[in-house]
Amino acid sequence: IPAWLTLHRQAQILGLASAGAPDPALEQARDYVRRCLSFELRFESEGQGNGFRGGEIRSSVTSTVKLQLDPADFVVKGQGPLVNTAFEVIIPDCSVSNERGGGTFEVLKLDLVVDPSSPADAVGRVRDLRLVYDPGQTSERARISCPDVGSFTLPGPWWTAWYFHTHMSEITAEGYVLEGWEMTGGEPLARKAWSKDYVGDGYTVRESGEVELYHRPE
């Protein structure tokens, strides 16, 4: 991106491009940047909550998102389906009918955290990523029938609730922020895994997950 912006400024100074007649070489250079900054994000997570009538609620999701630089605002972003791969409510002495329900996972911005260049490394090095995202809202629910209270519906979003409780410290005005990636130097380009616990009033939550980023230039 800095190389393209430098080229763009030089073209403007030299009068090679104007709003009405963009320079073909400059447009081609911008397209090269867009095609190079293309990625695939793979996300998976499993949440589990205990305490509801002595039972357990489990919900798992996955998402694969294509990310690409938007030349309009120079932000790498994208969205994809949040697939609710498994959902189960277990309550002692009750019959349960579980219904899975997914949502949308949206990456609002992917920033490359680059170390400055030096005489030994003229280009610099990507040492971390900063992913700003909205994990989405699942829509799973359960139909429950218990001898003492009859039948009722237990609506979600359960995975979303578990994820919110365990990742509250990562929420900012921009959205959820994920940092501290392992830069592999290969494929995947970067990854991060976690396992988090939350203790509420009469219930506990555990969520674990992993995200991987792959470079997918066009």
Secondary structure, DSSP 4 states (H G I P E B T S, - for coil): -HHHHHHHHHHHHTT---SSS--HHHHHHHHHHHHHSEEEEEEEEEEEEE-GGG-EEEEEEEEEEEEEEETTTTEEEEEEEEEEEEEEEE-TT-EEEEE---EEEEEEEEEEEEEPPBTTBSS-EEEEEEEEEE------EEEEEETTTEEEEEE--HHHHHHHHHTGGGB-SSSEEE---EE-SSSSSEEEEEEEEEE-SS-EEEEEEEEEEEE---
